[in-house]
Amino acid sequence: MTSGAGGLSPESESFLKEVIETFQNVGSKAMLHVLLTDHEAWERFVAEATLSREEADALRGRLNELQEAKDLEAKEQQARERFLHKFPELKLKIEERIRKLHELADEVDRVHRDATIYSVASDSAAVTSGVLSILGLVLAPYAAVACLVVSAISAGLGVASGVTRIYASSMEMSSECSSINEANRLILSDTDEDEVFQKFLDDYIDSIFSQIDSLYENLKDLAANVRAIRAARVNPQLAVQAQRFSRGLPVSGRTARQVQNTFRDTALTMTRGARVRRGLFSVLSLGLDVYDLVKDSMHLQEGAKAESAEDMRRRARDLESKLEKLSEFYERLREGPPP
């Protein structure tokens, strides 16, 4: 007689196959558990079935495999039942998160659009301020009071521009911080949320600090020019001497010191070279302000969509895609377990 795998004869292999099929069809999980855990029950079964030791060992190994398969099947069935029970509630929660993400994105876009409108107004004021600043430098050698008035208006517009931009940035930051925090709470883990939120704050804080520095400079210029205008009206002759000093014409040492003390931090105390350097800087700043104005105007014309709002909508689309797949899986499970 020829032996099969594991030293069993073909007849024994065929017999064990029939026994396993019987256990699969009619054997309960409890029966298998008793046979595989109760030594006396197993020995009685082996004796009653008149199994050889080789057949008993082979059968025990295959029954262990069968029990593992039944355990796995039972766990899968429990998981299916749990999913079928929990998914309707889960679906409602996911749909609510998707709706909330879209609402947050719309709110961020609305605030961003308002902030962009303020930015365009701020850019316009900054451009006008730049033009008047250059005009003030040009007038310095020829019309002291006009130079100071124009420079004061320029500084005032610079202050207005800075205040408007800071207000717009603060308004947008406050709203966007709240929305990003809420979106992160809906989607991200705590670690991811901290990283995204910190990056957002860093970007805005750097921008606002730069705007505050510029605002203080404009306030300083405005105060200096207002003070100088008052002094020029009180002492018109000194204003005339200031024009001579600005053109590089000879004035007495005492007059020069008086001009520098009275009109300090204004264009009237600058040498020709200093005015040229200041003018070049003003032209550069004017070019940047014009660029910002064009960029913000185009952004507004294109709809003024915020990057964070687009990111929220992308997250909402990801959730919608996952929900669609889960819904398909749910429907398949409702129709019956896979074969």
Secondary structure as UniProt FT lines:
FT   HELIX           5..7
FT   HELIX           10..26
FT   HELIX           29..37
FT   HELIX           39..48
FT   TURN            49..50
FT   HELIX           53..139
FT   TURN            140..142
FT   HELIX           144..187
FT   HELIX           190..234
FT   HELIX           236..247
FT   HELIX           253..262
FT   TURN            263..265
FT   HELIX           267..269
FT   HELIX           272..301
FT   TURN            302..303
FT   HELIX           307..335
//
